Amino acid sequence: MKKAKYFFNPHNLKFERVRHSFWTRFLRVFGFLSASMVFGALILLAAYTWIDSPKEKQLKREVSQYKLQMKLMDQRVEDMNQMLAELADRDDNIYRAIFEADPLPDNVRQAGYGGVERYNELAGYENSEILIGLAKKVDQLSNRMLVQSKSYDQLAKLAARKNEMLASIPAIQPVSNRDLRRMASGFGYRIHPIYKTRKMHTGMDFSAPVGTDIYATGNGKVVKAEYDRGYGYHVVIDHGFGYQTLYGHMSKIKVKRGDEIKRGEVIGLIGNSGTSTAPHLHYEVIKNGNKINPVNFYFNDLTPEEYDKVLEIASQSNQSFD
């Protein structure tokens, strides 16, 4: 039962019961309810701020697990990139070396994989930096794998043509040892016989009598059979695989442009045409447009002892015959 409240009335010297109006009682109830709601709201705010709900705890555990998985995936991608780098190194320095193929340039292996807009959909999140970094690494790995796959396809084709390549690469002397008088001059800087100045000699000179047979040093196709002032009567054979050979100062050409030639086939006779001071053959090996030392290409018909002797003679700084 609700307790009644009284107050002392000094006018009639009596205790009278306290009676509140409707609005007074309404305001008191409203104030109490309002204070209760504000206090409750503050408690809820504090609870939501510092105390996680079961759902939030579950979501945080999932986010933590996702971060851990992304770190593990990032490490796996790094490991795969390292393995791919080792494959690329073996590809360039072993497999391609075997098949006389040039290594792939770095700008091909590290080709681009899209602009910055590619990752816009991953931006704006709390972990966007991790997501974008991982996506970039995966794209780069995918691109490098594609390049490596194409490289292996190319190597497979080269392997299928290995026999053809071995038959085409220059591998014998253009003049037989029985006809050879001496190795007149090797590859390198030599004294020019006419101008008497030190000039680069881009081939090897084989001294032999006029009319001595000249042999093609590998299978190929004749791309030049003509005369000019420098090389005189000369022949150029394209062997494929980046190789060409030149035979200069002939007395007679026995092939014509367009002929298919086999290794060991006679293509002309030694002479003294062009800027030559004695009967000899000027022989050049050209790889991808660069003239290289022919002495490295006599492995098919010289013994180790003969090769060492040729190497010694060719390295002497004597006068060239052309």
Stockholm file with secondary structure:
# STOCKHOLM 1.0

chainA/1-322         MKKAKYFFNPHNLKFERVRHSFWTRFLRVFGFLSASMVFGALILLAAYTWIDSPKEKQLKREVSQYKLQMKLMDQRVEDMNQMLAELADRDDNIYRAIFEADPLPDNVRQAGYGGVERYNELAGYENSEILIGLAKKVDQLSNRMLVQSKSYDQLAKLAARKNEMLASIPAIQPVSNRDLRRMASGFGYRIHPIYKTRKMHTGMDFSAPVGTDIYATGNGKVVKAEYDRGYGYHVVIDHGFGYQTLYGHMSKIKVKRGDEIKRGEVIGLIGNSGTSTAPHLHYEVIKNGNKINPVNFYFNDLTPEEYDKVLEIASQSNQSFD
#=GR chainA/1-322 SS CCCCCEEEETTTTEEEECCCCHHHHHHHHHHHHHHHHHHHHHHHHHHHHHSCCHHHHHHHHHHHHHHHHHHHHHHHHHHHHHHHHHHHHHIIIIIHHHTTCCCCCHHHHTCCCCCGGGGGGGTTSTTHHHHHHHHHHHHHHHHHHHHHHHHHHHHHHHHHTHHHHHHHSCCSCSSCTTTCCEEEECSEEEECTTTCSEEEECSEEEECCTTCEEECSSSEEEEEEEEETTTEEEEEEEEETTEEEEEEEEEEECCCTTCEECTTCEEEEEBCCSSCSSSEEEEEEEETTEEECGGGGCTTTCCHHHHHHHHHHHTSCCBCCC
#=GC SS_cons         CCCCCEEEETTTTEEEECCCCHHHHHHHHHHHHHHHHHHHHHHHHHHHHHSCCHHHHHHHHHHHHHHHHHHHHHHHHHHHHHHHHHHHHHIIIIIHHHTTCCCCCHHHHTCCCCCGGGGGGGTTSTTHHHHHHHHHHHHHHHHHHHHHHHHHHHHHHHHHTHHHHHHHSCCSCSSCTTTCCEEEECSEEEECTTTCSEEEECSEEEECCTTCEEECSSSEEEEEEEEETTTEEEEEEEEETTEEEEEEEEEEECCCTTCEECTTCEEEEEBCCSSCSSSEEEEEEEETTEEECGGGGCTTTCCHHHHHHHHHHHTSCCBCCC
//
